[in-house]
Amino acid sequence: MGIDPGLALTGWAVIKKLDKPKLISYGCVETKKDKKQEERLRQIYEEIKKLIKEYKPEVVCMEKLFFNTNAKTALAVGEARGVIKVCAALKKIPLTEFTPLQIKSCLTGYGRADKNQIQQMIKSLLNLKEVPKSDDAADAVATALTYCYYNQSLGGLI
């Protein structure tokens, strides 16, 4: 299960890895800005917990936090990441993290690839008719795909 953590939108994707990766499902957990931060984090926890229960992934993977100029956003994303880590830990599911550079390099061969390039590679690698809707869900798919390619021998749900 690939996860792109965020407070407003947390993208998620489940990939089945056998001979080649197959996208099983994807989406976003969306929280409302008018709710208290702790309620938004609880919602992320509950929804990720449900997804883990439904899909039973063998591993959870996330993009490592990339600190940008907005410290407030970085802190909120860090808290969402913590909630997701707790979900995985409580179910004893291994968690792996990748830097944005690792994801871009793995999927495109170029560490400075833009979002469109990544999304087109997702579409191509998974033989999709269209790019997954929402950048956050597409980022979660990219993270899960990266895990598949870094771990060629693994089978099962990612």
Secondary structure, DSSP 4 states (H G I P E B T S, - for coil): -EEE--SSEEEEEEEEESSSEEEEEEEEEE--TTS-HHHHHHHHHHHHHHHHHHH--S-EEEEPP---S-HHHHHHHHHHHHHHHHHHHHTT--EEEE-HHHHHHHHHS-TT--HHHHHHHHHHHTT-SSPPSSHHHHHHHHHHHHHHHHTTT--EE-
